[in-house]
Amino acid sequence: QVQLVEFGGGLVRAGGSLKLSCVASGTGFRANSMSWYRQAPGKQRELVATVLSDETLDYLDSVKGRFTISRDDAKNKNTVYLQMNNLKPEDTAVYYCRADWIFQSYWGQGTQVTVSS
């Protein structure tokens, strides 16, 4: 059974930084893509950043230049990171990790990121 576990959320002041990590366990196959989503109270979940198996990157416009997604596939670890710099109060949300293989996708449980003004 594949499981995704996120680490690194917390409370930070505006302008600060946080780094989120997500580790997928229970499989020896490299994920086709790994992504970070977020959901703020009263809003729909949105895609923040994604990294494909060929290292192609894509970002939500509002985080471009501030957030960096990366992955570590050494020994099929299926680990993805999200470095978040210059955080803003509007970045406050629960951040979810998602990993996609050909036939299935899995989500982490989410980690809270709160940015105070």
N, C-alpha and C positions, 0 to 999 in steps of 0.2 A: 504494500500500500504506500503510495507516494504521499509524503507530507512536506509542507512548506512552513518554515518557521522564520518569522521576522524578528530582528533585533534593532535597537538603536533609537527608538522614538523617545520623546521627552518634551520638556518645556524649555524654550529658549527665547531670548529677547530679539526683537526685530534687528536685522543686520547680522545676526549670529549664524552659526553653521551646525548642521547635524549630518551624520552619515548613517544611513539605514543599510542593513544587511539582510539577506534572505537565503536560506539554505534549503535545498530540496533533497530529501532523503528517500530511500526506498526504491531507487532505480539506478541502473548503471548506464542508462542511455542519455545522451546529450539532448537537452531540450531544444526544440526548433526556435523558440523565442522565450525571452524572460522579460517581464514588464513590471512596472509600478503603476498602480492606480491610487486614487484618493477619493474620499467621500466626506464632504463637509456636512454638518447638520442641515437638514432640509434641502439638500442638493443631490443630484444624481452622481453616481460614481463616474469619474473621468479618468482617461488614460493620461498619465503624466510623462512616462518615458518607456521606451521599449528597445531592446537590443536583440537582433537576430543572430542566428548561428554563424552567419558570415560577417558579423560585427557591424552590420548596418544599424544606425541609431536613428531614433525619431523622438521628438520632444513636443510637449504641449507648448504653444507659443508663449504663454505667460511665464514659463520657467526656463526658456532658452537663455543661455549665457549665465544662468545661476545654478542649474542642476546638471549633474553629470552621472550618467548611468554606465556601469561597466559590469562585466561578468568574468568569472573565474571558472574555467571548465577543466582545470588540471585534474587528472584522475577522475573525470566525469563528476566533479563535485557539484555542478549545477548551482553555483552561488552567484547571486547578483547583488550589486551595491547601488546605492543612490546617494551621491554626495550632494548635499543641499547647502548652498552658500547664499549670503545676503537674503536670509529668510524674511518674509513679510507676514503680517497678521493674516492676510488672505490665503496663506499656505496652510493655515490651521485645518487639520482634517485627520481622519483615520487613513493611514497609508497601507495598501494591500499589495502583496507580491502575487504575481501570477506566472505560471510556467506552462508552456504549451508544447505538447508532442503531437504527432500526426493525428492520433485518434482521441486524445483526451487532454483536458486542461485542468489545472489544479490551482487553488487559491490558498494563501496563508490566512491566518486568523486576524491580521491587521495589527498595526501599532499606531498609537496616538502621537501626533505631532501638534504641539501647541506653541504658537508664536505670539508673544505679548508685545504690545506697542509701547 
